[in-house]
Amino acid sequence: MSLELQMKSISIKAERDYEITFVEDWKKSFSEIAQSHAKVLIIAPSELVTSFNLESLKSSSVQVIATPSGEAAKSPEYLLEMWETCATLGLTRSDAIVGIGGGSTTDLAGFVAATWLRGITWYAIPTSLAGMVDAAIGGKTGINSAHGKNLIGAFNSPQSVIIDHSFLNSLSARDFNAGMAEVVKAGFIDNPRILELASKAKENIIELIWLSIEVKAKVVAVDFKESKQREILNYGHTLGHAIEKLESYKLRHGEAVAIGLVFAAELSNVTGHLSSEIVSQHRDLLTRFDLPTTYKKGAFPALLELMASDKKSRGAALRFIGISDIGKPVWLENVTTDQISTAYERIAL
Ligand SMILES: NC(=O)c1ccc[n+]([C@@H]2O[C@H](COP(=O)([O-])OP(=O)(O)OC[C@H]3O[C@@H](n4cnc5c(N)ncnc54)[C@H](O)[C@@H]3O)[C@@H](O)[C@H]2O)c1
């Protein structure tokens, strides 16, 4: 299966159609991109500029800008710097931005591309598992605000996404595992096959990436701008985002989502939708990747407040995505504080 997938692609239907292509040599794909634009600006975290020798791609038409690592790049202050760079380089509408890195990088690169000159072409070359299966797919781009995560953003699909799984060879175990939280999420909301393959994740990684992207592609095709169906991708994210903020982004996104997934499963159980066996399956699978599934007992009031300000809550009532079975998402509306508190107690330490 893994070899069959090489060089194949998945089409995404969004504000326009584009391809996610699985390749064996991302540098070859990059040179094709570089040849089709007068100027290209690569945005990548400094550690990856060094480790993947991105400076070697520099030419009279290709520039590289090294960003801070992780969430530090997704700030309004840093965005201002990026706009300065675009101005200094004189990037025009026929030029392009290429984000090479994890989800923070492609989120930032896509948002710079959305806002510079009211939108220029951009490409995503995700290097982390979370980037390949989630962040670079689906056209959501953005940065964080002091008030919360991803509050400033735009729907802005890339021209294409290049997936080269060999990037994962240098990914830390921690980041690989964090990416697996999103893979596991895709399994629970849509495809039991993903959960089977996840037991041997390293061996099955190309197929897992492929299947997880398929889940996202299917959802984005029917609801690009998240009026309803796309919300299922937020399974585990309402509490996850609140934990990320409370931890000042010191936890990986996937680590916070892992806790959020167990909480969302427990809430599905508390509200009478999901069996305890499937809740346990969440815990078993996520702990296999050394992912956290519990959180501080005393943090509940702060988390509740943060969840209430999450952009996914509508009006006064908190709403969550739950599941009623594997592959069967449900919208948990009008959940009471008591129910939330009961579910939280089950994950609290
Ligand atoms: N736009 C979306 O739809 C969407 C979806 C999910 C997550 N996200 C965002 O994505 C981010 C999380 O993504 P992430 O986990 O990739 O985080 P990240 O981009 O911060 O990467 C984590 C770390 O791994 C390093 N790294 C990346 N690729 C590497 C490689 N091949 N080898 C060695 N090190 C490597 C990065 O430099 C960084 O230090 C969050 O900001 C989250 O909000 C966005």
PDBQT file of the ligand as one rigid body, heavy atoms in Angstrom, charges set to zero:
ROOT
HETATM    1  N1  LIG A 401      -4.942  25.161  10.081  1.00  0.00    +0.000 N 
HETATM    2  C1  LIG A 401      -5.459  24.075  10.610  1.00  0.00    +0.000 C 
HETATM    3  O1  LIG A 401      -6.470  23.542  10.157  1.00  0.00    +0.000 OA
HETATM    4  C2  LIG A 401      -4.777  23.445  11.789  1.00  0.00    +0.000 A 
HETATM    5  C3  LIG A 401      -5.145  22.173  12.214  1.00  0.00    +0.000 A 
HETATM    6  C4  LIG A 401      -4.441  21.586  13.255  1.00  0.00    +0.000 A 
HETATM    7  C5  LIG A 401      -3.411  22.268  13.875  1.00  0.00    +0.000 A 
HETATM    8  N2  LIG A 401      -3.098  23.526  13.439  1.00  0.00    +0.000 N 
HETATM    9  C6  LIG A 401      -2.000  24.252  14.063  1.00  0.00    +0.000 C 
HETATM   10  O2  LIG A 401      -0.796  23.542  13.821  1.00  0.00    +0.000 OA
HETATM   11  C7  LIG A 401       0.090  23.770  14.918  1.00  0.00    +0.000 C 
HETATM   12  C8  LIG A 401       0.573  22.446  15.438  1.00  0.00    +0.000 C 
HETATM   13  O3  LIG A 401       1.292  21.810  14.433  1.00  0.00    +0.000 OA
HETATM   14  P1  LIG A 401       2.644  21.033  14.769  1.00  0.00    +0.000 P 
HETATM   15  O4  LIG A 401       2.395  20.051  15.827  1.00  0.00    +0.000 OA
HETATM   16  O5  LIG A 401       3.218  20.604  13.482  1.00  0.00    +0.000 OA
HETATM   17  O6  LIG A 401       3.503  22.158  15.489  1.00  0.00    +0.000 OA
HETATM   18  P2  LIG A 401       4.763  23.013  15.072  1.00  0.00    +0.000 P 
HETATM   19  O7  LIG A 401       4.663  23.567  13.725  1.00  0.00    +0.000 OA
HETATM   20  O8  LIG A 401       4.948  23.965  16.180  1.00  0.00    +0.000 OA
HETATM   21  O9  LIG A 401       5.941  21.927  15.068  1.00  0.00    +0.000 OA
HETATM   22  C9  LIG A 401       6.365  21.331  16.274  1.00  0.00    +0.000 C 
HETATM   23  C10 LIG A 401       7.893  21.285  16.310  1.00  0.00    +0.000 C 
HETATM   24  O10 LIG A 401       8.362  20.307  15.384  1.00  0.00    +0.000 OA
HETATM   25  C11 LIG A 401       9.396  20.870  14.578  1.00  0.00    +0.000 C 
HETATM   26  N3  LIG A 401       9.405  20.128  13.315  1.00  0.00    +0.000 N 
HETATM   27  C12 LIG A 401       8.482  20.169  12.341  1.00  0.00    +0.000 A 
HETATM   28  N4  LIG A 401       8.804  19.303  11.381  1.00  0.00    +0.000 NA
HETATM   29  C13 LIG A 401       9.963  18.701  11.757  1.00  0.00    +0.000 A 
HETATM   30  C14 LIG A 401      10.771  17.679  11.186  1.00  0.00    +0.000 A 
HETATM   31  N5  LIG A 401      10.459  17.093  10.051  1.00  0.00    +0.000 N 
HETATM   32  N6  LIG A 401      11.894  17.330  11.850  1.00  0.00    +0.000 NA
HETATM   33  C15 LIG A 401      12.223  17.887  13.043  1.00  0.00    +0.000 A 
HETATM   34  N7  LIG A 401      11.471  18.832  13.646  1.00  0.00    +0.000 NA
HETATM   35  C16 LIG A 401      10.347  19.227  13.004  1.00  0.00    +0.000 A 
HETATM   36  C17 LIG A 401       8.992  22.320  14.466  1.00  0.00    +0.000 C 
HETATM   37  O11 LIG A 401      10.049  23.139  14.034  1.00  0.00    +0.000 OA
HETATM   38  C18 LIG A 401       8.543  22.600  15.902  1.00  0.00    +0.000 C 
HETATM   39  O12 LIG A 401       9.639  22.831  16.734  1.00  0.00    +0.000 OA
HETATM   40  C19 LIG A 401      -0.695  24.558  15.927  1.00  0.00    +0.000 C 
HETATM   41  O13 LIG A 401      -0.373  25.927  15.803  1.00  0.00    +0.000 OA
HETATM   42  C20 LIG A 401      -2.132  24.343  15.531  1.00  0.00    +0.000 C 
HETATM   43  O14 LIG A 401      -2.980  25.382  15.924  1.00  0.00    +0.000 OA
HETATM   44  C21 LIG A 401      -3.745  24.112  12.422  1.00  0.00    +0.000 A 
ENDROOT
TORSDOF 0
